[in-house]
Amino acid sequence: TSRTCHACGQVRKANRVHRGLYRCSCGWTAQADVNAALNIYEWAFHVSPVKGSSGRVARPVVLSFRLGWHTVRHGRSPYLGEPKRKECLRAS
């Protein structure tokens, strides 16, 4: 199950490239255990598990340290859009 590509069905030991990373020549990339679990699920129930779920490995995004709390709170962030204004609740 861990050597079979969930996307195309190709079986190759070489698809498990590094520490649990599964990468197939068809373009499918996933954590190897997730790939195997998807294959087992499909085999057991003869269906794809979740429509719209890819199981792909997340691609991390590197953010600048300048986007800290101060910048987001008092200025504009290109990632978050306009700053949200905080309303103060005053006791009567």
PyMOL Python script that loads the backbone (N, CA, C, O; Angstrom):
from pymol import cmd

cmd.read_pdbstr("""\
ATOM      1  N   THR A   1       0.814  -1.209   0.000  1.00  0.00           N
ATOM      2  CA  THR A   1       0.000   0.000   0.000  1.00  0.00           C
ATOM      3  C   THR A   1       0.851   1.263   0.000  1.00  0.00           C
ATOM      4  O   THR A   1       0.453   2.277  -0.574  1.00  0.00           O
ATOM      5  N   SER A   2       2.025   1.211   0.642  1.00  0.00           N
ATOM      6  CA  SER A   2       2.849   2.420   0.714  1.00  0.00           C
ATOM      7  C   SER A   2       3.693   2.610  -0.540  1.00  0.00           C
ATOM      8  O   SER A   2       4.301   3.665  -0.720  1.00  0.00           O
ATOM      9  N   ARG A   3       3.738   1.612  -1.401  1.00  0.00           N
ATOM     10  CA  ARG A   3       4.493   1.743  -2.656  1.00  0.00           C
ATOM     11  C   ARG A   3       3.589   2.094  -3.833  1.00  0.00           C
ATOM     12  O   ARG A   3       4.075   2.415  -4.917  1.00  0.00           O
ATOM     13  N   THR A   4       2.287   2.033  -3.623  1.00  0.00           N
ATOM     14  CA  THR A   4       1.318   2.301  -4.685  1.00  0.00           C
ATOM     15  C   THR A   4       0.886   3.759  -4.643  1.00  0.00           C
ATOM     16  O   THR A   4       0.496   4.266  -3.591  1.00  0.00           O
ATOM     17  N   CYS A   5       0.956   4.431  -5.787  1.00  0.00           N
ATOM     18  CA  CYS A   5       0.536   5.832  -5.873  1.00  0.00           C
ATOM     19  C   CYS A   5      -0.989   5.905  -5.781  1.00  0.00           C
ATOM     20  O   CYS A   5      -1.695   5.249  -6.547  1.00  0.00           O
ATOM     21  N   HIS A   6      -1.488   6.698  -4.848  1.00  0.00           N
ATOM     22  CA  HIS A   6      -2.935   6.839  -4.689  1.00  0.00           C
ATOM     23  C   HIS A   6      -3.561   7.523  -5.906  1.00  0.00           C
ATOM     24  O   HIS A   6      -4.715   7.256  -6.239  1.00  0.00           O
ATOM     25  N   ALA A   7      -2.811   8.398  -6.567  1.00  0.00           N
ATOM     26  CA  ALA A   7      -3.364   9.167  -7.688  1.00  0.00           C
ATOM     27  C   ALA A   7      -3.433   8.360  -8.982  1.00  0.00           C
ATOM     28  O   ALA A   7      -4.450   8.386  -9.675  1.00  0.00           O
ATOM     29  N   CYS A   8      -2.343   7.634  -9.317  1.00  0.00           N
ATOM     30  CA  CYS A   8      -2.313   6.966 -10.624  1.00  0.00           C
ATOM     31  C   CYS A   8      -2.222   5.446 -10.544  1.00  0.00           C
ATOM     32  O   CYS A   8      -2.431   4.769 -11.550  1.00  0.00           O
ATOM     33  N   GLY A   9      -1.913   4.893  -9.364  1.00  0.00           N
ATOM     34  CA  GLY A   9      -1.846   3.444  -9.206  1.00  0.00           C
ATOM     35  C   GLY A   9      -0.493   2.828  -9.504  1.00  0.00           C
ATOM     36  O   GLY A   9      -0.333   1.614  -9.378  1.00  0.00           O
ATOM     37  N   GLN A  10       0.480   3.629  -9.894  1.00  0.00           N
ATOM     38  CA  GLN A  10       1.822   3.120 -10.188  1.00  0.00           C
ATOM     39  C   GLN A  10       2.446   2.532  -8.918  1.00  0.00           C
ATOM     40  O   GLN A  10       2.336   3.118  -7.841  1.00  0.00           O
ATOM     41  N   VAL A  11       3.104   1.366  -9.048  1.00  0.00           N
ATOM     42  CA  VAL A  11       3.743   0.717  -7.902  1.00  0.00           C
ATOM     43  C   VAL A  11       5.254   0.761  -8.095  1.00  0.00           C
ATOM     44  O   VAL A  11       5.794   0.119  -8.997  1.00  0.00           O
ATOM     45  N   ARG A  12       5.929   1.524  -7.240  1.00  0.00           N
ATOM     46  CA  ARG A  12       7.392   1.621  -7.304  1.00  0.00           C
ATOM     47  C   ARG A  12       7.937   1.863  -5.908  1.00  0.00           C
ATOM     48  O   ARG A  12       7.470   2.753  -5.197  1.00  0.00           O
ATOM     49  N   LYS A  13       8.932   1.065  -5.514  1.00  0.00           N
ATOM     50  CA  LYS A  13       9.580   1.249  -4.216  1.00  0.00           C
ATOM     51  C   LYS A  13      10.276   2.604  -4.163  1.00  0.00           C
ATOM     52  O   LYS A  13      10.343   3.225  -3.102  1.00  0.00           O
ATOM     53  N   ALA A  14      10.792   3.066  -5.294  1.00  0.00           N
ATOM     54  CA  ALA A  14      11.546   4.329  -5.364  1.00  0.00           C
ATOM     55  C   ALA A  14      10.673   5.558  -5.126  1.00  0.00           C
ATOM     56  O   ALA A  14      11.202   6.654  -4.940  1.00  0.00           O
ATOM     57  N   ASN A  15       9.354   5.404  -5.126  1.00  0.00           N
ATOM     58  CA  ASN A  15       8.475   6.554  -4.895  1.00  0.00           C
ATOM     59  C   ASN A  15       8.558   7.070  -3.465  1.00  0.00           C
ATOM     60  O   ASN A  15       8.249   8.233  -3.207  1.00  0.00           O
ATOM     61  N   ARG A  16       8.973   6.214  -2.533  1.00  0.00           N
ATOM     62  CA  ARG A  16       9.201   6.668  -1.148  1.00  0.00           C
ATOM     63  C   ARG A  16      10.603   7.242  -1.125  1.00  0.00           C
ATOM     64  O   ARG A  16      11.584   6.502  -1.057  1.00  0.00           O
ATOM     65  N   VAL A  17      10.695   8.564  -1.183  1.00  0.00           N
ATOM     66  CA  VAL A  17      11.993   9.191  -1.403  1.00  0.00           C
ATOM     67  C   VAL A  17      12.779   9.511  -0.146  1.00  0.00           C
ATOM     68  O   VAL A  17      13.988   9.278  -0.120  1.00  0.00           O
ATOM     69  N   HIS A  18      12.156  10.028   0.891  1.00  0.00           N
ATOM     70  CA  HIS A  18      12.935  10.456   2.049  1.00  0.00           C
ATOM     71  C   HIS A  18      12.060  10.549   3.288  1.00  0.00           C
ATOM     72  O   HIS A  18      11.085  11.300   3.307  1.00  0.00           O
ATOM     73  N   ARG A  19      12.400   9.791   4.320  1.00  0.00           N
ATOM     74  CA  ARG A  19      11.732   9.872   5.625  1.00  0.00           C
ATOM     75  C   ARG A  19      10.215   9.994   5.547  1.00  0.00           C
ATOM     76  O   ARG A  19       9.621  10.894   6.140  1.00  0.00           O
ATOM     77  N   GLY A  20       9.617   9.108   4.832  1.00  0.00           N
ATOM     78  CA  GLY A  20       8.163   9.110   4.784  1.00  0.00           C
ATOM     79  C   GLY A  20       7.555   9.992   3.715  1.00  0.00           C
ATOM     80  O   GLY A  20       6.332  10.107   3.639  1.00  0.00           O
ATOM     81  N   LEU A  21       8.375  10.617   2.888  1.00  0.00           N
ATOM     82  CA  LEU A  21       7.842  11.432   1.798  1.00  0.00           C
ATOM     83  C   LEU A  21       7.596  10.536   0.597  1.00  0.00           C
ATOM     84  O   LEU A  21       8.474   9.771   0.197  1.00  0.00           O
ATOM     85  N   TYR A  22       6.415  10.628   0.026  1.00  0.00           N
ATOM     86  CA  TYR A  22       6.050   9.839  -1.141  1.00  0.00           C
ATOM     87  C   TYR A  22       5.900  10.785  -2.324  1.00  0.00           C
ATOM     88  O   TYR A  22       5.121  11.736  -2.274  1.00  0.00           O
ATOM     89  N   ARG A  23       6.656  10.517  -3.396  1.00  0.00           N
ATOM     90  CA  ARG A  23       6.585  11.367  -4.588  1.00  0.00           C
ATOM     91  C   ARG A  23       6.556  10.472  -5.820  1.00  0.00           C
ATOM     92  O   ARG A  23       7.451   9.654  -6.030  1.00  0.00           O
ATOM     93  N   CYS A  24       5.521  10.638  -6.627  1.00  0.00           N
ATOM     94  CA  CYS A  24       5.348   9.834  -7.836  1.00  0.00           C
ATOM     95  C   CYS A  24       5.674  10.668  -9.076  1.00  0.00           C
ATOM     96  O   CYS A  24       5.606  11.897  -9.046  1.00  0.00           O
ATOM     97  N   SER A  25       6.026   9.988 -10.156  1.00  0.00           N
ATOM     98  CA  SER A  25       6.334  10.688 -11.411  1.00  0.00           C
ATOM     99  C   SER A  25       5.097  11.352 -12.014  1.00  0.00           C
ATOM    100  O   SER A  25       5.229  12.204 -12.893  1.00  0.00           O
ATOM    101  N   CYS A  26       3.895  10.979 -11.557  1.00  0.00           N
ATOM    102  CA  CYS A  26       2.668  11.608 -12.069  1.00  0.00           C
ATOM    103  C   CYS A  26       2.442  12.988 -11.451  1.00  0.00           C
ATOM    104  O   CYS A  26       1.574  13.738 -11.898  1.00  0.00           O
ATOM    105  N   GLY A  27       3.239  13.326 -10.401  1.00  0.00           N
ATOM    106  CA  GLY A  27       3.096  14.628  -9.763  1.00  0.00           C
ATOM    107  C   GLY A  27       2.507  14.555  -8.365  1.00  0.00           C
ATOM    108  O   GLY A  27       2.549  15.545  -7.635  1.00  0.00           O
ATOM    109  N   TRP A  28       1.958  13.412  -7.969  1.00  0.00           N
ATOM    110  CA  TRP A  28       1.376  13.239  -6.635  1.00  0.00           C
ATOM    111  C   TRP A  28       2.487  13.245  -5.598  1.00  0.00           C
ATOM    112  O   TRP A  28       3.452  12.490  -5.709  1.00  0.00           O
ATOM    113  N   THR A  29       2.350  14.094  -4.593  1.00  0.00           N
ATOM    114  CA  THR A  29       3.286  14.160  -3.475  1.00  0.00           C
ATOM    115  C   THR A  29       2.477  14.164  -2.190  1.00  0.00           C
ATOM    116  O   THR A  29       1.547  14.955  -2.034  1.00  0.00           O
ATOM    117  N   ALA A  30       2.837  13.280  -1.275  1.00  0.00           N
ATOM    118  CA  ALA A  30       2.113  13.184  -0.009  1.00  0.00           C
ATOM    119  C   ALA A  30       3.019  12.562   1.037  1.00  0.00           C
ATOM    120  O   ALA A  30       4.069  12.007   0.714  1.00  0.00           O
ATOM    121  N   GLN A  31       2.608  12.660   2.283  1.00  0.00           N
ATOM    122  CA  GLN A  31       3.299  11.938   3.342  1.00  0.00           C
ATOM    123  C   GLN A  31       2.994  10.462   3.087  1.00  0.00           C
ATOM    124  O   GLN A  31       1.848  10.113   2.804  1.00  0.00           O
ATOM    125  N   ALA A  32       3.998   9.594   3.182  1.00  0.00           N
ATOM    126  CA  ALA A  32       3.849   8.190   2.791  1.00  0.00           C
ATOM    127  C   ALA A  32       2.733   7.473   3.545  1.00  0.00           C
ATOM    128  O   ALA A  32       2.009   6.671   2.953  1.00  0.00           O
ATOM    129  N   ASP A  33       2.582   7.745   4.831  1.00  0.00           N
ATOM    130  CA  ASP A  33       1.523   7.091   5.603  1.00  0.00           C
ATOM    131  C   ASP A  33       0.139   7.551   5.158  1.00  0.00           C
ATOM    132  O   ASP A  33      -0.811   6.768   5.169  1.00  0.00           O
ATOM    133  N   VAL A  34       0.024   8.818   4.768  1.00  0.00           N
ATOM    134  CA  VAL A  34      -1.255   9.337   4.253  1.00  0.00           C
ATOM    135  C   VAL A  34      -1.573   8.659   2.929  1.00  0.00           C
ATOM    136  O   VAL A  34      -2.711   8.250   2.696  1.00  0.00           O
ATOM    137  N   ASN A  35      -0.569   8.538   2.056  1.00  0.00           N
ATOM    138  CA  ASN A  35      -0.754   7.864   0.774  1.00  0.00           C
ATOM    139  C   ASN A  35      -1.230   6.426   0.992  1.00  0.00           C
ATOM    140  O   ASN A  35      -2.168   5.970   0.337  1.00  0.00           O
ATOM    141  N   ALA A  36      -0.577   5.713   1.920  1.00  0.00           N
ATOM    142  CA  ALA A  36      -0.956   4.327   2.210  1.00  0.00           C
ATOM    143  C   ALA A  36      -2.365   4.252   2.799  1.00  0.00           C
ATOM    144  O   ALA A  36      -3.144   3.371   2.434  1.00  0.00           O
ATOM    145  N   ALA A  37      -2.693   5.167   3.705  1.00  0.00           N
ATOM    146  CA  ALA A  37      -4.022   5.176   4.322  1.00  0.00           C
ATOM    147  C   ALA A  37      -5.110   5.412   3.278  1.00  0.00           C
ATOM    148  O   ALA A  37      -6.170   4.788   3.332  1.00  0.00           O
ATOM    149  N   LEU A  38      -4.851   6.304   2.337  1.00  0.00           N
ATOM    150  CA  LEU A  38      -5.820   6.554   1.264  1.00  0.00           C
ATOM    151  C   LEU A  38      -6.010   5.302   0.416  1.00  0.00           C
ATOM    152  O   LEU A  38      -7.129   4.992   0.007  1.00  0.00           O
ATOM    153  N   ASN A  39      -4.918   4.579   0.150  1.00  0.00           N
ATOM    154  CA  ASN A  39      -5.012   3.335  -0.625  1.00  0.00           C
ATOM    155  C   ASN A  39      -5.816   2.277   0.127  1.00  0.00           C
ATOM    156  O   ASN A  39      -6.645   1.587  -0.467  1.00  0.00           O
ATOM    157  N   ILE A  40      -5.574   2.149   1.431  1.00  0.00           N
ATOM    158  CA  ILE A  40      -6.303   1.170   2.246  1.00  0.00           C
ATOM    159  C   ILE A  40      -7.787   1.523   2.303  1.00  0.00           C
ATOM    160  O   ILE A  40      -8.642   0.649   2.166  1.00  0.00           O
ATOM    161  N   TYR A  41      -8.088   2.792   2.503  1.00  0.00           N
ATOM    162  CA  TYR A  41      -9.481   3.246   2.568  1.00  0.00           C
ATOM    163  C   TYR A  41     -10.203   2.935   1.257  1.00  0.00           C
ATOM    164  O   TYR A  41     -11.316   2.409   1.251  1.00  0.00           O
ATOM    165  N   GLU A  42      -9.546   3.270   0.154  1.00  0.00           N
ATOM    166  CA  GLU A  42     -10.165   3.039  -1.149  1.00  0.00           C
ATOM    167  C   GLU A  42     -10.353   1.545  -1.403  1.00  0.00           C
ATOM    168  O   GLU A  42     -11.372   1.128  -1.952  1.00  0.00           O
ATOM    169  N   TRP A  43      -9.363   0.739  -1.000  1.00  0.00           N
ATOM    170  CA  TRP A  43      -9.464  -0.706  -1.169  1.00  0.00           C
ATOM    171  C   TRP A  43     -10.608  -1.275  -0.323  1.00  0.00           C
ATOM    172  O   TRP A  43     -11.380  -2.108  -0.798  1.00  0.00           O
ATOM    173  N   ALA A  44     -10.712  -0.826   0.923  1.00  0.00           N
ATOM    174  CA  ALA A  44     -11.721  -1.358   1.841  1.00  0.00           C
ATOM    175  C   ALA A  44     -13.141  -0.948   1.461  1.00  0.00           C
ATOM    176  O   ALA A  44     -14.065  -1.756   1.545  1.00  0.00           O
ATOM    177  N   PHE A  45     -13.312   0.288   1.049  1.00  0.00           N
ATOM    178  CA  PHE A  45     -14.658   0.805   0.788  1.00  0.00           C
ATOM    179  C   PHE A  45     -14.951   1.036  -0.690  1.00  0.00           C
ATOM    180  O   PHE A  45     -16.066   1.411  -1.052  1.00  0.00           O
ATOM    181  N   HIS A  46     -13.970   0.819  -1.532  1.00  0.00           N
ATOM    182  CA  HIS A  46     -14.107   0.989  -2.978  1.00  0.00           C
ATOM    183  C   HIS A  46     -14.571   2.386  -3.374  1.00  0.00           C
ATOM    184  O   HIS A  46     -15.280   2.562  -4.365  1.00  0.00           O
ATOM    185  N   VAL A  47     -14.160   3.378  -2.582  1.00  0.00           N
ATOM    186  CA  VAL A  47     -14.487   4.777  -2.872  1.00  0.00           C
ATOM    187  C   VAL A  47     -13.305   5.657  -2.482  1.00  0.00           C
ATOM    188  O   VAL A  47     -12.452   5.252  -1.692  1.00  0.00           O
ATOM    189  N   SER A  48     -13.263   6.852  -3.037  1.00  0.00           N
ATOM    190  CA  SER A  48     -12.288   7.830  -2.582  1.00  0.00           C
ATOM    191  C   SER A  48     -12.777   8.397  -1.262  1.00  0.00           C
ATOM    192  O   SER A  48     -13.978   8.617  -1.109  1.00  0.00           O
ATOM    193  N   PRO A  49     -11.884   8.646  -0.289  1.00  0.00           N
ATOM    194  CA  PRO A  49     -12.296   9.046   1.050  1.00  0.00           C
ATOM    195  C   PRO A  49     -13.071  10.350   1.144  1.00  0.00           C
ATOM    196  O   PRO A  49     -14.219  10.342   1.588  1.00  0.00           O
ATOM    197  N   VAL A  50     -12.487  11.456   0.744  1.00  0.00           N
ATOM    198  CA  VAL A  50     -13.139  12.750   0.898  1.00  0.00           C
ATOM    199  C   VAL A  50     -13.017  13.509  -0.411  1.00  0.00           C
ATOM    200  O   VAL A  50     -11.912  13.775  -0.885  1.00  0.00           O
ATOM    201  N   LYS A  51     -14.138  13.851  -0.982  1.00  0.00           N
ATOM    202  CA  LYS A  51     -14.115  14.605  -2.224  1.00  0.00           C
ATOM    203  C   LYS A  51     -13.514  15.982  -1.961  1.00  0.00           C
ATOM    204  O   LYS A  51     -13.962  16.693  -1.062  1.00  0.00           O
ATOM    205  N   GLY A  52     -12.507  16.359  -2.737  1.00  0.00           N
ATOM    206  CA  GLY A  52     -11.867  17.654  -2.566  1.00  0.00           C
ATOM    207  C   GLY A  52     -10.657  17.615  -1.650  1.00  0.00           C
ATOM    208  O   GLY A  52      -9.925  18.602  -1.564  1.00  0.00           O
ATOM    209  N   SER A  53     -10.424  16.496  -0.960  1.00  0.00           N
ATOM    210  CA  SER A  53      -9.255  16.380  -0.095  1.00  0.00           C
ATOM    211  C   SER A  53      -8.104  15.827  -0.911  1.00  0.00           C
ATOM    212  O   SER A  53      -8.244  14.788  -1.556  1.00  0.00           O
ATOM    213  N   SER A  54      -6.970  16.507  -0.891  1.00  0.00           N
ATOM    214  CA  SER A  54      -5.847  16.069  -1.706  1.00  0.00           C
ATOM    215  C   SER A  54      -4.878  15.184  -0.946  1.00  0.00           C
ATOM    216  O   SER A  54      -4.263  14.302  -1.545  1.00  0.00           O
ATOM    217  N   GLY A  55      -4.719  15.393   0.372  1.00  0.00           N
ATOM    218  CA  GLY A  55      -3.746  14.637   1.136  1.00  0.00           C
ATOM    219  C   GLY A  55      -2.321  15.054   0.853  1.00  0.00           C
ATOM    220  O   GLY A  55      -1.375  14.430   1.333  1.00  0.00           O
ATOM    221  N   ARG A  56      -2.171  16.097   0.082  1.00  0.00           N
ATOM    222  CA  ARG A  56      -0.831  16.540  -0.290  1.00  0.00           C
ATOM    223  C   ARG A  56      -0.105  17.185   0.876  1.00  0.00           C
ATOM    224  O   ARG A  56      -0.716  17.648   1.839  1.00  0.00           O
ATOM    225  N   VAL A  57       1.199  17.204   0.763  1.00  0.00           N
ATOM    226  CA  VAL A  57       2.043  17.811   1.782  1.00  0.00           C
ATOM    227  C   VAL A  57       1.895  19.323   1.704  1.00  0.00           C
ATOM    228  O   VAL A  57       1.937  19.900   0.617  1.00  0.00           O
ATOM    229  N   ALA A  58       1.726  19.960   2.843  1.00  0.00           N
ATOM    230  CA  ALA A  58       1.617  21.418   2.879  1.00  0.00           C
ATOM    231  C   ALA A  58       2.930  22.049   2.445  1.00  0.00           C
ATOM    232  O   ALA A  58       4.005  21.541   2.764  1.00  0.00           O
ATOM    233  N   ARG A  59       2.844  23.137   1.730  1.00  0.00           N
ATOM    234  CA  ARG A  59       4.042  23.864   1.326  1.00  0.00           C
ATOM    235  C   ARG A  59       4.187  25.065   2.251  1.00  0.00           C
ATOM    236  O   ARG A  59       3.364  25.979   2.218  1.00  0.00           O
ATOM    237  N   PRO A  60       5.242  25.065   3.083  1.00  0.00           N
ATOM    238  CA  PRO A  60       5.405  26.166   4.034  1.00  0.00           C
ATOM    239  C   PRO A  60       5.647  27.501   3.347  1.00  0.00           C
ATOM    240  O   PRO A  60       6.257  27.558   2.279  1.00  0.00           O
ATOM    241  N   VAL A  61       5.171  28.563   3.959  1.00  0.00           N
ATOM    242  CA  VAL A  61       5.353  29.915   3.447  1.00  0.00           C
ATOM    243  C   VAL A  61       6.270  30.659   4.406  1.00  0.00           C
ATOM    244  O   VAL A  61       6.059  30.641   5.618  1.00  0.00           O
ATOM    245  N   VAL A  62       7.283  31.308   3.860  1.00  0.00           N
ATOM    246  CA  VAL A  62       8.210  32.070   4.685  1.00  0.00           C
ATOM    247  C   VAL A  62       7.713  33.505   4.758  1.00  0.00           C
ATOM    248  O   VAL A  62       7.560  34.163   3.729  1.00  0.00           O
ATOM    249  N   LEU A  63       7.460  33.991   5.964  1.00  0.00           N
ATOM    250  CA  LEU A  63       7.008  35.358   6.165  1.00  0.00           C
ATOM    251  C   LEU A  63       8.140  36.187   6.746  1.00  0.00           C
ATOM    252  O   LEU A  63       8.986  35.670   7.475  1.00  0.00           O
ATOM    253  N   SER A  64       8.153  37.435   6.431  1.00  0.00           N
ATOM    254  CA  SER A  64       9.155  38.355   6.955  1.00  0.00           C
ATOM    255  C   SER A  64       8.904  38.596   8.434  1.00  0.00           C
ATOM    256  O   SER A  64       7.757  38.622   8.882  1.00  0.00           O
ATOM    257  N   PHE A  65       9.986  38.773   9.192  1.00  0.00           N
ATOM    258  CA  PHE A  65       9.852  39.075  10.609  1.00  0.00           C
ATOM    259  C   PHE A  65       9.235  40.455  10.823  1.00  0.00           C
ATOM    260  O   PHE A  65       8.753  40.753  11.916  1.00  0.00           O
ATOM    261  N   ARG A  66       9.245  41.290   9.802  1.00  0.00           N
ATOM    262  CA  ARG A  66       8.664  42.619   9.923  1.00  0.00           C
ATOM    263  C   ARG A  66       7.147  42.568  10.015  1.00  0.00           C
ATOM    264  O   ARG A  66       6.515  43.594  10.267  1.00  0.00           O
ATOM    265  N   LEU A  67       6.564  41.427   9.823  1.00  0.00           N
ATOM    266  CA  LEU A  67       5.109  41.304   9.908  1.00  0.00           C
ATOM    267  C   LEU A  67       4.680  40.890  11.311  1.00  0.00           C
ATOM    268  O   LEU A  67       3.721  40.135  11.473  1.00  0.00           O
ATOM    269  N   GLY A  68       5.374  41.372  12.303  1.00  0.00           N
ATOM    270  CA  GLY A  68       5.050  41.043  13.684  1.00  0.00           C
ATOM    271  C   GLY A  68       3.792  41.751  14.145  1.00  0.00           C
ATOM    272  O   GLY A  68       3.124  42.423  13.359  1.00  0.00           O
ATOM    273  N   TRP A  69       3.473  41.603  15.410  1.00  0.00           N
ATOM    274  CA  TRP A  69       2.256  42.159  15.988  1.00  0.00           C
ATOM    275  C   TRP A  69       2.170  43.659  15.787  1.00  0.00           C
ATOM    276  O   TRP A  69       1.107  44.168  15.433  1.00  0.00           O
ATOM    277  N   HIS A  70       3.258  44.376  16.003  1.00  0.00           N
ATOM    278  CA  HIS A  70       3.257  45.833  15.895  1.00  0.00           C
ATOM    279  C   HIS A  70       2.870  46.282  14.481  1.00  0.00           C
ATOM    280  O   HIS A  70       2.042  47.179  14.320  1.00  0.00           O
ATOM    281  N   THR A  71       3.462  45.665  13.468  1.00  0.00           N
ATOM    282  CA  THR A  71       3.174  46.046  12.087  1.00  0.00           C
ATOM    283  C   THR A  71       1.721  45.763  11.722  1.00  0.00           C
ATOM    284  O   THR A  71       1.059  46.599  11.108  1.00  0.00           O
ATOM    285  N   VAL A  72       1.231  44.602  12.093  1.00  0.00           N
ATOM    286  CA  VAL A  72      -0.143  44.226  11.753  1.00  0.00           C
ATOM    287  C   VAL A  72      -1.141  45.088  12.517  1.00  0.00           C
ATOM    288  O   VAL A  72      -2.182  45.465  11.978  1.00  0.00           O
ATOM    289  N   ARG A  73      -0.826  45.397  13.758  1.00  0.00           N
ATOM    290  CA  ARG A  73      -1.756  46.148  14.587  1.00  0.00           C
ATOM    291  C   ARG A  73      -1.836  47.617  14.186  1.00  0.00           C
ATOM    292  O   ARG A  73      -2.916  48.206  14.214  1.00  0.00           O
ATOM    293  N   HIS A  74      -0.709  48.212  13.816  1.00  0.00           N
ATOM    294  CA  HIS A  74      -0.685  49.650  13.571  1.00  0.00           C
ATOM    295  C   HIS A  74      -0.481  50.040  12.108  1.00  0.00           C
ATOM    296  O   HIS A  74      -0.474  51.228  11.786  1.00  0.00           O
ATOM    297  N   GLY A  75      -0.319  49.076  11.235  1.00  0.00           N
ATOM    298  CA  GLY A  75      -0.077  49.425   9.843  1.00  0.00           C
ATOM    299  C   GLY A  75      -0.747  48.441   8.903  1.00  0.00           C
ATOM    300  O   GLY A  75      -1.610  47.662   9.306  1.00  0.00           O
ATOM    301  N   ARG A  76      -0.343  48.490   7.664  1.00  0.00           N
ATOM    302  CA  ARG A  76      -0.905  47.593   6.669  1.00  0.00           C
ATOM    303  C   ARG A  76      -0.002  46.389   6.496  1.00  0.00           C
ATOM    304  O   ARG A  76       1.223  46.506   6.523  1.00  0.00           O
ATOM    305  N   SER A  77      -0.600  45.262   6.322  1.00  0.00           N
ATOM    306  CA  SER A  77       0.137  44.047   6.033  1.00  0.00           C
ATOM    307  C   SER A  77      -0.290  43.581   4.647  1.00  0.00           C
ATOM    308  O   SER A  77      -1.487  43.464   4.387  1.00  0.00           O
ATOM    309  N   PRO A  78       0.656  43.312   3.752  1.00  0.00           N
ATOM    310  CA  PRO A  78       0.270  42.840   2.420  1.00  0.00           C
ATOM    311  C   PRO A  78      -0.410  41.472   2.470  1.00  0.00           C
ATOM    312  O   PRO A  78      -1.085  41.089   1.514  1.00  0.00           O
ATOM    313  N   TYR A  79      -0.246  40.734   3.561  1.00  0.00           N
ATOM    314  CA  TYR A  79      -0.832  39.411   3.678  1.00  0.00           C
ATOM    315  C   TYR A  79      -2.209  39.432   4.330  1.00  0.00           C
ATOM    316  O   TYR A  79      -3.015  38.531   4.098  1.00  0.00           O
ATOM    317  N   LEU A  80      -2.484  40.433   5.130  1.00  0.00           N
ATOM    318  CA  LEU A  80      -3.737  40.451   5.877  1.00  0.00           C
ATOM    319  C   LEU A  80      -4.707  41.534   5.436  1.00  0.00           C
ATOM    320  O   LEU A  80      -5.815  41.616   5.965  1.00  0.00           O
ATOM    321  N   GLY A  81      -4.318  42.365   4.480  1.00  0.00           N
ATOM    322  CA  GLY A  81      -5.196  43.433   4.021  1.00  0.00           C
ATOM    323  C   GLY A  81      -5.203  44.594   4.989  1.00  0.00           C
ATOM    324  O   GLY A  81      -4.227  44.824   5.703  1.00  0.00           O
ATOM    325  N   GLU A  82      -6.289  45.315   5.012  1.00  0.00           N
ATOM    326  CA  GLU A  82      -6.402  46.475   5.895  1.00  0.00           C
ATOM    327  C   GLU A  82      -6.419  46.037   7.355  1.00  0.00           C
ATOM    328  O   GLU A  82      -6.979  44.993   7.685  1.00  0.00           O
ATOM    329  N   PRO A  83      -5.802  46.837   8.233  1.00  0.00           N
ATOM    330  CA  PRO A  83      -5.835  46.488   9.657  1.00  0.00           C
ATOM    331  C   PRO A  83      -7.249  46.611  10.209  1.00  0.00           C
ATOM    332  O   PRO A  83      -8.013  47.489   9.808  1.00  0.00           O
ATOM    333  N   LYS A  84      -7.581  45.729  11.124  1.00  0.00           N
ATOM    334  CA  LYS A  84      -8.902  45.781  11.745  1.00  0.00           C
ATOM    335  C   LYS A  84      -8.851  46.751  12.912  1.00  0.00           C
ATOM    336  O   LYS A  84      -7.911  46.736  13.707  1.00  0.00           O
ATOM    337  N   ARG A  85      -9.858  47.583  13.005  1.00  0.00           N
ATOM    338  CA  ARG A  85      -9.922  48.553  14.089  1.00  0.00           C
ATOM    339  C   ARG A  85     -10.582  47.890  15.291  1.00  0.00           C
ATOM    340  O   ARG A  85     -11.618  47.237  15.171  1.00  0.00           O
ATOM    341  N   LYS A  86      -9.975  48.068  16.423  1.00  0.00           N
ATOM    342  CA  LYS A  86     -10.481  47.470  17.644  1.00  0.00           C
ATOM    343  C   LYS A  86     -11.376  48.478  18.352  1.00  0.00           C
ATOM    344  O   LYS A  86     -10.956  49.602  18.624  1.00  0.00           O
ATOM    345  N   GLU A  87     -12.598  48.081  18.647  1.00  0.00           N
ATOM    346  CA  GLU A  87     -13.511  48.976  19.348  1.00  0.00           C
ATOM    347  C   GLU A  87     -13.328  48.806  20.848  1.00  0.00           C
ATOM    348  O   GLU A  87     -13.270  47.686  21.355  1.00  0.00           O
ATOM    349  N   CYS A  88     -13.239  49.906  21.538  1.00  0.00           N
ATOM    350  CA  CYS A  88     -13.081  49.872  22.989  1.00  0.00           C
ATOM    351  C   CYS A  88     -14.457  49.852  23.646  1.00  0.00           C
ATOM    352  O   CYS A  88     -15.353  50.602  23.259  1.00  0.00           O
ATOM    353  N   LEU A  89     -14.608  49.008  24.618  1.00  0.00           N
ATOM    354  CA  LEU A  89     -15.853  48.962  25.381  1.00  0.00           C
ATOM    355  C   LEU A  89     -15.665  49.838  26.611  1.00  0.00           C
ATOM    356  O   LEU A  89     -14.749  49.617  27.404  1.00  0.00           O
ATOM    357  N   ARG A  90     -16.515  50.810  26.766  1.00  0.00           N
ATOM    358  CA  ARG A  90     -16.402  51.722  27.908  1.00  0.00           C
ATOM    359  C   ARG A  90     -17.479  51.407  28.929  1.00  0.00           C
ATOM    360  O   ARG A  90     -18.646  51.205  28.594  1.00  0.00           O
ATOM    361  N   ALA A  91     -17.062  51.371  30.162  1.00  0.00           N
ATOM    362  CA  ALA A  91     -18.028  51.128  31.240  1.00  0.00           C
ATOM    363  C   ALA A  91     -18.798  52.408  31.516  1.00  0.00           C
ATOM    364  O   ALA A  91     -18.196  53.480  31.575  1.00  0.00           O
ATOM    365  N   SER A  92     -20.102  52.327  31.685  1.00  0.00           N
ATOM    366  CA  SER A  92     -20.928  53.511  31.939  1.00  0.00           C
ATOM    367  C   SER A  92     -21.021  53.785  33.410  1.00  0.00           C
ATOM    368  O   SER A  92     -21.676  54.744  33.819  1.00  0.00           O
TER     369      SER A  92
END
""", "prot")
cmd.dss("prot")
cmd.show_as("cartoon", "prot")
cmd.util.cbc("prot")
cmd.orient("prot")
